[in-house]
Amino acid sequence: MRDDYTILTVFEYSTEAQLIKSKLDSEGIRTMLMDEKTVDSDPLISQAIGGVKLLVHNEDLERGLSIYNEIRDYEKDKDGKEIHCTKCNFSRILVAPAQRKSIFYMLFPFFEKRKLICNECKTIF
């Protein structure tokens, strides 16, 4: 990977990555995709190689992240309403990465309860 670019986010498939890349490009943000062609040639290996990475030039990273946070999808409750953070009441909530701290959850990750994380204060609930 080039030193002057940083991974902004990762996508499972290239289609969503292309859409976000196009939006950032239209805003003058310098971007590139990594592993796009590999995943397109065999989508089943996406998880094995870490998905399609959207890279943003270091000088554009802060602005690119701000734009991405404005247009990305956030979690909703079962009725389609916004979920609010239990700490700061912010409504930009994402699914938290798995916290596989025990061998049981490493072997059986599907038993782990889904947790959410606030994109503002990073509180996991």
N, C-alpha and C positions, 0 to 999 in steps of 0.2 A: 504494500500500500504506500502511496505517496505521503511524504511528511507534511505537505502543505494542505492536505485534506483530512477531515475528521468524519467519522460515521455519525450521521444525524439520527438515523433510525434503520430498522431492518424489517423487511417484508417477506412473507412466505412465498409470494409469487410476484413476477415482474410487472403485471398489469397495474396493480395499485402503486407500485414504486414509480412506474412511468407517469401516472397521473400526478403524483405529488411532485416529481421532478419537473414536469411541465409547468406546474404552477410556480415553483421556485424560480425556474428559468425565466418565466415571463416577468418576474419581479426583479430580474437582474442578478439573481443569486447564481454563483458558479457551482455547478453540481456535476456529479458523475455517478454511474451505477457500477457496482462490483458484484461479480458472480451472476449477473443477469442471464448471460448466454448459457451458463452451466445449468441453471435451474430451468430455463426454457427447454433445454435439450432433454432433461429428465426431471420433471417436477417432484418425483418421489424422493430425490436426494436433498431437497431444500433444507429440511431440518438437520440433516447430517453435516452440511457445509455452513449452516448458520444463516440461510436465507439470502435474499437479495439485499445488499447494503446500499443505502443512499448516502453518498458522501457529499459534504459541502466544504468549499474552500474555507480555510481557517479565518480569513478576513471577513467572510460573510456568515460565519457560524451563528452569531448572536441574532442577527436579523432573520436568518433562515429558520432558526428554532422558533422565533416569535411567530413567523408566518405559519409554520407547520402546526404550532399549538392552536392557532386560530381556526385552521381548516380540518384538523383531524377529528375522527369520531371518538366520542366519549361514551362511557357506559350509561345505560338507562335502567330504570327499574322494570319490573314485569309489566307495568302499565305504560311504559314508554316515556315516563317522566324523568327529569334530571335527578341524579343522586347527589347529595351534598355531603361534603366532608364533615366528620363528627367533631373535628377540631376547629377548622377555620371557616366552615360553611361554603367553601369554594365548590363549584359544580363541575369542574373538569376532572372527572374520576376515570381511572384506568384500571384494568385488571393487574394486580400485583404479580411479580414473578414468583414462581414456586419457592417456598422456604423449606426445602427438603433437608431437615436437620437430623432426622433419624433414618436408620437403615430401612425401616418399614416403608416410609414414604418414598425412598429411593427405588425400592422394589415394586411398590404399588402406588405410583403417583396419582392414579385416578381416584384414590380414597381421600386425597388431600382436599380440604374445603377451599372453595374459591374465595380469595381475599381481594380487596380493592385498595388502591393507593391514590391519594390526592396528588394531582400533578403540580399543585402549588406548594404545599407544606410537607409533602412526602409521607404523611401519616398513613399507616396501613391499618385497615379496619375490616 
